[in-house]
Every structure is written in structure tokens, then in C-alpha cells.
Amino acid sequence: MIAVARKSEELKTATWQEGFLEMMPMIEQQARVAFRDLDAEAREDAIAEVTANAMVAYERLHERGELQRAFASALAKYAIRQFFDGRRTGTPQCSRDVYSARAKKTVGYEVLSLGAPGEQVGEWMECLINNRQTPVPDQVAFRMDFPRWLDNQTPRDKRVAQRLSLGYSTGEVAKEFSISPARVSQLRRELADSWHEFISAALGQANDEESGEE
């Protein structure tokens, strides 16, 4: 009991960041073993993601005053499982991201098909509506811009984006398109970069038109 009480006092006085930094090498090592079959770039990305996920979990325990439950092996296993389930920290699987099907459960989105009239609902790209976080004008802009952006993609990449937006995991998409999970992760990043470039260009054009009207 004395040892437990002493440990609890030490956890209160130390910052949670310091505590996590002590565990980080063990978490990274466990992740390295779990992702040993990935190529070097994908493996490092996966390890970084697991580390970030474990850090978020550790901080939550700190906020609840439950750091005595924090163990490197348990945090690593949890974060690795999250990774294989397709959950990401601050990436396309976060609750605000248009690629994430989990957003509908976490934030309470409804969905609307962006397909042309006559297309079956649920088999095309989905769009966020009744989003309690994103302003309505932004939702409308997204519903207009996203299909246009998709039209600029190759047929294969377009189908990959559709699958990812519907919540298919990296493994499921890899299997369907006969590519490696690492390649799916790479495509996810490339699609995200392409989307941001598209939006930046659209905003630049809108600003130019506004300046011209003045």
C-alpha cells in the first residue's frame, strides 16, 4: 500500500509528458515489431501514428487521475489495434475528416449521396450534412467542390477515395484493389494532398475574382 501511495504521489508531481517520454521507447519498439512487414517509409509512419495515439490515451488517463493504470505494453497494444482498425490521430479518420465513416457516429452526421440523379444511394461518395461543427456555407462548398475534385482523379484513385470515404479499412481497400496496405496509406496521403491543393487553388481563384469585381 505504501509503495502504491508513493507512486501515486510521484505521478501527481511529475508532468504527464515526462511520464510518457519514459514509456515512448518501449511503445516504439513494440510498434516496430508489429509493423516489421511494412516498407521503411510506411513503417515509420505507422510507428509515429501509434506513438501519437498512445500519447493521447496517456493524456486522457492523466486527466482522469488514472496514470497508475498506464503501462507501455498496454498503451502500445491499444494504439496498434487502433491503427489496424483504421483509426488515426489527426488524420483522415478523425471525427472532422470527410474521409471518416466514424465521423457519423462520433459527431452525429447524416449522409447525402453526391451521385448524379439515378445513381444508387450508398454506392457513391458521401457528403456531410447536419454537421454540428462545420458551418452550413462550408458544407455547401464541400458538396460542390468534392465531386469536381474527384473528377480530376484517375479512375482507380477515384474508386479508392470512394471506398475510404465509406469507411473501408486500409486492409479492405488493399485487398479489393490488389495493392499493399502501405500503398493504400500512401494513396490516402496523396489524395489528401491533392484535395488541399485543389481547395487552395479554388480559394485563390475566388479571391482573384473578388478583387476584380472591386
C-alpha positions in Angstrom: 0.0 0.0 0.0 2.9 2.4 0.9 4.5 1.7 -2.5 1.3 2.4 -4.4 0.6 5.6 -2.5 4.2 6.8 -3.1 3.8 6.0 -6.8 0.6 7.9 -6.9 2.2 11.0 -5.3 5.1 10.8 -7.8 2.7 10.7 -10.7 0.9 13.8 -9.4 4.0 15.8 -9.1 5.6 14.8 -12.5 4.1 16.2 -15.7 2.3 13.7 -17.9 4.7 14.5 -20.7 7.7 13.4 -18.7 5.9 10.1 -17.8 5.0 9.4 -21.4 8.6 10.2 -22.6 9.9 7.4 -20.3 7.5 4.9 -21.9 7.9 6.1 -25.5 11.0 3.9 -26.4 9.1 0.7 -25.3 6.0 1.8 -27.2 8.0 2.5 -30.4 9.8 -0.9 -30.1 6.5 -2.8 -29.8 5.2 -0.9 -32.8 8.3 -1.6 -34.8 7.8 -5.3 -34.2 4.1 -5.1 -35.2 4.9 -3.3 -38.4 8.0 -5.1 -39.4 6.5 -6.3 -42.7 5.8 -2.8 -44.0 8.3 -1.0 -46.2 10.6 1.5 -44.4 8.5 4.7 -45.1 5.2 3.1 -44.2 6.7 1.5 -41.1 8.0 4.8 -39.8 4.6 6.5 -40.5 2.8 3.7 -38.7 5.2 3.9 -35.7 4.6 7.7 -35.5 0.9 7.2 -35.6 0.9 4.6 -32.8 3.1 6.8 -30.7 0.7 9.7 -31.1 -2.3 7.5 -30.4 -0.7 6.2 -27.2 0.2 9.7 -26.1 -3.4 10.8 -26.5 -4.6 7.8 -24.4 -1.9 8.5 -21.8 -3.1 12.2 -21.6 -6.7 11.0 -21.1 -5.6 8.8 -18.2 -3.7 11.8 -16.7 -6.9 14.0 -17.0 -8.9 11.3 -15.2 -6.2 10.9 -12.5 -5.6 7.3 -13.5 -2.0 7.3 -14.5 -1.4 4.3 -12.2 -3.2 2.3 -14.9 -0.8 3.4 -17.7 1.7 0.7 -18.9 3.8 0.9 -22.0 2.8 -2.5 -23.3 -0.9 -1.9 -22.8 -0.8 1.6 -24.4 1.2 0.1 -27.4 -1.3 -2.8 -27.9 -4.2 -0.4 -27.8 -2.7 2.1 -30.2 -1.6 -0.7 -32.6 -5.1 -2.1 -32.6 -6.5 1.4 -33.3 -4.1 1.6 -36.3 -5.2 -1.7 -37.8 -8.8 -0.7 -37.3 -8.2 2.3 -39.4 -8.4 4.9 -36.6 -5.9 7.7 -36.9 -4.9 10.6 -34.7 -5.4 13.9 -36.5 -5.8 12.3 -40.0 -8.5 11.1 -42.3 -10.0 9.0 -39.6 -10.6 11.9 -37.1 -14.2 12.9 -36.4 -13.9 16.1 -38.5 -12.4 14.4 -41.6 -14.5 13.9 -44.7 -12.9 10.5 -45.3 -14.0 9.1 -42.0 -17.2 7.0 -41.7 -16.7 7.1 -37.9 -17.4 10.8 -38.0 -21.1 10.0 -38.5 -21.1 8.0 -35.2 -18.8 10.4 -33.2 -20.3 13.7 -34.2 -23.7 12.7 -35.5 -23.5 13.3 -39.2 -26.3 12.5 -41.7 -25.2 11.4 -45.2 -26.3 12.5 -48.6 -25.3 10.9 -51.9 -23.3 13.1 -54.3 -24.1 10.9 -57.2 -25.9 12.1 -60.3 -29.7 11.5 -60.5 -30.5 7.9 -60.9 -27.4 6.6 -59.1 -28.0 4.3 -56.1 -27.6 5.9 -52.7 -24.8 4.4 -50.6 -22.6 3.2 -53.5 -21.1 6.6 -54.4 -19.3 9.3 -52.5 -21.0 10.5 -49.3 -21.2 14.1 -48.1 -21.6 15.5 -44.6 -24.8 17.3 -43.7 -26.3 18.4 -40.4 -22.8 18.6 -39.1 -22.9 20.3 -35.7 -19.3 21.6 -36.1 -18.9 22.8 -39.7 -20.8 25.9 -40.8 -23.5 25.4 -43.4 -21.8 27.5 -46.0 -18.7 25.3 -45.7 -20.8 22.2 -46.1 -22.4 23.6 -49.2 -19.0 24.5 -50.7 -17.7 21.0 -49.9 -20.7 19.4 -51.6 -19.9 21.4 -54.7 -16.1 21.1 -54.7 -15.6 17.5 -53.7 -17.2 15.9 -56.9 -15.2 18.3 -59.1 -12.0 17.2 -57.3 -12.9 13.6 -57.7 -13.3 14.1 -61.5 -9.6 15.1 -61.6 -8.5 11.7 -60.2 -7.7 8.6 -62.2 -10.5 6.0 -62.3 -8.6 3.8 -59.8 -7.8 6.6 -57.4 -11.4 7.8 -57.6 -12.7 4.4 -56.6 -10.1 4.2 -53.8 -11.2 7.6 -52.5 -14.8 6.4 -52.6 -14.1 3.3 -50.6 -12.1 5.2 -48.0 -14.9 7.8 -47.6 -17.3 4.9 -47.0 -15.2 3.7 -44.1 -13.4 0.8 -45.6 -10.2 0.0 -43.7 -6.8 0.1 -45.3 -6.7 -3.7 -45.4 -10.1 -4.0 -47.1 -9.1 -1.4 -49.8 -5.8 -3.1 -50.3 -7.4 -6.5 -50.8 -10.1 -5.1 -53.2 -7.6 -3.3 -55.4 -4.8 -6.0 -55.1 -2.3 -3.5 -53.7 -0.4 -3.4 -50.4 -1.7 -1.7 -47.3 1.3 0.5 -47.4 0.3 1.6 -50.9 -3.2 2.4 -49.7 -1.7 4.6 -46.9 0.4 6.3 -49.4 -2.6 6.9 -51.7 -4.5 8.3 -48.7 -1.8 10.9 -48.2 -1.6 11.7 -51.9 -5.4 12.1 -52.1 -5.3 14.4 -49.0 -2.5 16.5 -50.5 -4.4 16.7 -53.8 -7.6 17.8 -52.1 -5.8 20.5 -50.2 -4.1 21.8 -53.4 -7.5 21.8 -55.1 -9.1 23.8 -52.4 -6.2 26.2 -52.2 -6.4 26.8 -56.0 -10.2 27.3 -55.7 -9.8 29.8 -52.9 -7.1 31.7 -54.8 -9.4 31.9 -57.9 -12.3 33.1 -55.7 -10.1 35.8 -54.2 -8.9 36.9 -57.6 -12.5 37.2 -58.9 -13.4 39.2 -55.7 -10.5 41.6 -56.3 -11.5 42.0 -60.0 -15.1 43.0 -59.0 -13.8 45.7 -56.7 
